[in-house]
Amino acid sequence: MQFGNLGLHASNTYYVAGNKNLLPGLIGNSLAVSFGLGGVGITIAWIVFRFWPEMAPIHGTILILALVMIPFGLAYQLLQSILIGIMEIRSVNIIELINRVIIVGLLAAVIISNLAEVETVLLVSLISMIFCFCWAMRRLRKYLTQIPLPSMTLFKSNIFYGFKAYVAAFLAFLILRLNLLMVQYMLGAKETGYYSVATSMGDLIYLIPAVIGTILFPKMTTSSDTQVRWQMFKDTTIALLVIIIPLVALSYFLADPMINLLFGKSFAPAALPFRIISVGIIFSGLLNRFLVTHQRAKIGNSIQRSG
């Protein structure tokens, strides 16, 4: 899902926010990439792992479930980006909430039934993902004026813009993975566990600027006035500071009890790296999310003018 979105998760939001008439083509392209490209990808992977099983990280039913999750997860991700572009934020939130409720409910049923195995947990995730994909598709149907068919012309335009977002997301993904590999190589598995806990808790705080940036992106795209976009950026930046600075300060001083409560006393050493990360999130959230969002909208408008 990380490598197969081709940057459409960003270009979908930009293009549909600027022109809702492109909605059928964007949905068609998203489904074609998800089930067409994704389907080909998982088929090739299954064939390779079938004939060279030593290359497979997992085997049997677990492998099949993991592969089947890819096209549905990719389709849901791309449809979600379209919902954000048309400002159906309420729908996105409801679908995500229901997704979590379904997973928790099914997992509880699995545990009570003494069926808690890797296969059943993956099956629960797959069922929830398919449900969310269908719901997102249902929410988009009311905006459709024609059958959503793929458009190569639109795809070529999308991929030009999406490639920049794809590279940025790919490099961010590599940074996260390389950090873990570096810590494990230099310090060992125990310290890697502490680092993983610290970054996981940091991600929870980073959700706030991430969500604000996600909502701000389509709003900036719909405005061609640089001054309006800049004022919007400043207003949201001030609002974010008012929210995130007290939250980071509270997390900084409550790091120890939070980690003991969520992960247990054995992970207490994760408190120090979490404190360092929490302070960095203030600047990372402001710089990476908002400036990148502003630049995306600026680049997108220049593409639209040149196109």
HUZI-V632608 format. One record per backbone hydrogen bond with DSSP energy under -0.5 kcal/mol. CO is the residue of the C=O (numbers start at 0). NH is the residue of the N-H. E is the energy in kcal/mol with one decimal. If there is no record, write none. Layout:
CO_NH_E ; CO_NH_E
This chain:
0_4_-0.6 ; 4_7_-2.4 ; 6_9_-1.3 ; 6_10_-2.0 ; 7_11_-2.6 ; 9_13_-2.0 ; 10_14_-2.8 ; 11_15_-2.3 ; 12_16_-1.5 ; 13_17_-1.5 ; 14_18_-1.9 ; 18_21_-1.7 ; 19_22_-1.5 ; 21_25_-2.4 ; 22_26_-2.5 ; 23_27_-2.5 ; 24_28_-2.6 ; 25_29_-2.3 ; 26_30_-2.5 ; 27_31_-2.2 ; 28_32_-2.7 ; 29_33_-2.4 ; 30_34_-2.7 ; 30_35_-0.7 ; 31_35_-1.6 ; 31_36_-1.3 ; 32_37_-1.9 ; 35_39_-2.3 ; 36_40_-2.4 ; 37_41_-2.5 ; 38_42_-1.9 ; 39_43_-2.5 ; 40_44_-2.3 ; 41_45_-2.5 ; 42_46_-2.3 ; 43_47_-2.7 ; 44_48_-2.7 ; 45_49_-1.9 ; 46_50_-2.1 ; 47_51_-2.4 ; 51_54_-2.3 ; 52_55_-1.1 ; 58_61_-0.9 ; 58_62_-0.6 ; 59_63_-1.9 ; 60_64_-2.7 ; 61_65_-2.3 ; 62_66_-2.3 ; 63_67_-2.5 ; 64_68_-1.7 ; 65_69_-0.7 ; 66_69_-0.9 ; 66_70_-0.6 ; 67_71_-0.9 ; 68_72_-2.8 ; 69_73_-2.6 ; 70_74_-2.4 ; 71_75_-2.4 ; 72_76_-2.2 ; 73_77_-2.2 ; 74_78_-2.6 ; 75_79_-2.3 ; 76_80_-1.5 ; 77_81_-1.3 ; 78_82_-2.2 ; 79_83_-2.1 ; 80_84_-1.7 ; 81_85_-1.7 ; 82_87_-3.2 ; 83_86_-1.6 ; 86_88_-0.9 ; 87_91_-2.0 ; 88_92_-2.5 ; 89_93_-2.5 ; 90_94_-2.8 ; 91_95_-2.3 ; 92_96_-2.5 ; 93_97_-3.0 ; 94_98_-2.4 ; 95_99_-1.9 ; 96_100_-2.3 ; 97_101_-2.9 ; 98_102_-2.2 ; 99_103_-2.7 ; 100_104_-2.8 ; 101_105_-3.0 ; 102_106_-2.6 ; 103_107_-2.3 ; 104_108_-2.0 ; 105_109_-2.4 ; 106_110_-2.7 ; 107_111_-2.6 ; 108_112_-1.8 ; 109_114_-2.8 ; 110_113_-1.5 ; 114_116_-1.6 ; 116_120_-2.3 ; 117_121_-2.4 ; 118_122_-2.3 ; 119_123_-2.1 ; 120_124_-1.9 ; 121_125_-2.4 ; 122_126_-2.6 ; 123_127_-2.3 ; 124_128_-2.2 ; 125_129_-2.5 ; 126_130_-2.2 ; 127_131_-2.3 ; 128_132_-2.3 ; 129_133_-2.4 ; 130_134_-2.2 ; 131_135_-2.6 ; 132_136_-2.3 ; 133_137_-2.1 ; 134_138_-2.3 ; 135_139_-1.6 ; 136_140_-1.2 ; 137_141_-0.6 ; 139_142_-1.6 ; 140_143_-1.4 ; 146_148_-1.1 ; 150_154_-2.3 ; 151_155_-2.4 ; 152_156_-1.6 ; 153_157_-2.7 ; 154_158_-2.9 ; 155_159_-1.2 ; 156_160_-1.4 ; 157_161_-3.6 ; 158_162_-1.8 ; 159_163_-0.5 ; 160_163_-0.8 ; 160_164_-0.9 ; 161_165_-2.8 ; 162_166_-2.5 ; 163_167_-2.0 ; 164_168_-2.7 ; 165_169_-2.6 ; 166_170_-2.6 ; 167_171_-2.2 ; 168_172_-2.4 ; 169_173_-2.2 ; 170_174_-2.4 ; 171_175_-2.1 ; 172_176_-2.1 ; 173_177_-3.4 ; 174_178_-2.3 ; 175_179_-1.4 ; 176_180_-2.2 ; 177_181_-2.8 ; 178_182_-2.4 ; 179_183_-2.5 ; 180_184_-2.4 ; 181_185_-2.4 ; 182_186_-2.9 ; 182_187_-0.9 ; 183_187_-0.9 ; 187_191_-1.5 ; 188_192_-2.0 ; 189_193_-1.7 ; 190_194_-2.5 ; 191_195_-2.5 ; 192_196_-2.1 ; 193_197_-2.3 ; 194_198_-2.5 ; 195_199_-2.1 ; 196_200_-2.2 ; 197_201_-1.9 ; 198_202_-2.1 ; 199_203_-1.1 ; 200_204_-1.2 ; 201_205_-2.3 ; 202_206_-1.0 ; 204_207_-1.4 ; 204_208_-0.5 ; 205_209_-2.0 ; 206_210_-2.9 ; 207_211_-2.3 ; 208_212_-2.5 ; 209_213_-2.1 ; 210_214_-2.1 ; 211_215_-2.5 ; 212_216_-2.0 ; 213_217_-0.8 ; 214_218_-1.1 ; 215_219_-2.6 ; 216_220_-1.9 ; 217_221_-1.7 ; 218_222_-0.5 ; 219_222_-0.9 ; 223_225_-0.7 ; 224_228_-2.1 ; 225_229_-2.6 ; 226_230_-2.3 ; 227_231_-2.3 ; 228_232_-2.4 ; 229_233_-2.3 ; 230_234_-2.5 ; 231_235_-2.3 ; 232_236_-2.0 ; 233_237_-2.2 ; 234_238_-2.1 ; 235_239_-2.4 ; 236_240_-2.3 ; 237_241_-2.1 ; 238_242_-1.4 ; 239_243_-3.6 ; 240_244_-1.8 ; 242_246_-1.3 ; 243_247_-2.9 ; 244_248_-2.5 ; 245_249_-2.5 ; 246_250_-2.5 ; 247_251_-2.5 ; 248_252_-1.7 ; 249_253_-1.6 ; 251_254_-0.6 ; 253_257_-2.3 ; 254_258_-2.4 ; 255_259_-2.4 ; 256_260_-2.2 ; 257_261_-2.6 ; 258_262_-2.9 ; 258_263_-1.2 ; 263_266_-1.6 ; 264_267_-1.9 ; 266_269_-2.1 ; 267_270_-2.1 ; 268_271_-0.6 ; 268_272_-0.6 ; 269_273_-1.9 ; 270_274_-2.2 ; 271_275_-1.9 ; 272_276_-2.6 ; 273_277_-2.9 ; 274_278_-1.6 ; 275_279_-1.7 ; 276_280_-1.7 ; 277_281_-0.7 ; 278_281_-0.9 ; 278_282_-0.8 ; 279_283_-2.7 ; 280_284_-3.1 ; 281_285_-1.6 ; 282_286_-2.7 ; 283_287_-1.7 ; 283_288_-0.9 ; 284_288_-0.6 ; 284_289_-0.9 ; 285_289_-0.6 ; 285_290_-0.9 ; 286_290_-1.1 ; 286_291_-0.8 ; 287_291_-0.7 ; 288_292_-2.1 ; 289_293_-2.7 ; 290_294_-2.4 ; 291_295_-2.5 ; 292_296_-2.1 ; 293_297_-2.1 ; 294_298_-3.1 ; 295_299_-3.0 ; 296_300_-2.2 ; 297_301_-1.7 ; 298_302_-2.2 ; 299_303_-2.2 ; 300_304_-2.2 ; 301_305_-2.3 ; 302_306_-2.3
